[in-house]
Amino acid sequence: MLSNNDILKKIRIALSLRDEDVLHILSLVGFKMTKGALNDLFRHEDHPGYVEAGDQVLRNFLNGLIIYKRGPLESSKPVDNKNKNSSHKKD
């Protein structure tokens, strides 16, 4: 089973994200982390400075990644049903 740290590492590598990018992604959801604390998450499990990433870190990273890739959530706009079927002509 993959740990939260493994998931973070795999996403970071797959998207070619640098430390600054990961910190920026976390800041998009208001989650502050230092570069040193981030590096502790990416250390090898046997390293004395290794820190397990909690669910909160992974959750905030994934939520920030959505904003980073798609942009901020737009406010919901009412759907105009009048124009929805305007392409169909009635005979």
ABEGO torsion letter per residue (X at the ends): XBBAAAAAAAAAAAAGBBAAAAAAAAAAAGBBBBAAAAAAAABBAABAABBBBBAAAAAAAAAAAAAAAAEBBBBBBBBBAAAAAAABBBX
